[in-house]
Amino acid sequence: MKRMKFTEGQIVTILKEAESGIPVEDLSRKHGFSKSAFYKWKSKYSGMDASSLRRLKELEEENQRLKRMFADLSLEHQALKDIVQKKL
């Protein structure tokens, strides 16, 4: 996966600059990103501050951990069902 050039904190700062009235073209030239990247960031991070961004990161990590746990338990459950079926 491609590594992002900007951190989430930098992205939020750029979005706040845009909200203050600086045109997107000037921001993209100044920081070195495309207009499409700006609008993707805006759809994902619009209205966030540092604390909500941190909370979003924590929730995403917890969600990944829970998905892995569910997958592991599901595989174990299926293996146990297969063992029981073979014994009968």
Sequence and secondary structure as in RCSB ss.txt:
>XXXX:A:sequence
MKRMKFTEGQIVTILKEAESGIPVEDLSRKHGFSKSAFYKWKSKYSGMDASSLRRLKELEEENQRLKRMFADLSL
EHQALKDIVQKKL
>XXXX:A:secstr
    SS HHHHHHHHHHHHTT  HHHHHHHHT  HHHHHHHHHHHTT  HHHHHHHHHHHHHHHHHHHHHHHHHH
HHHHHHHHHHHH 
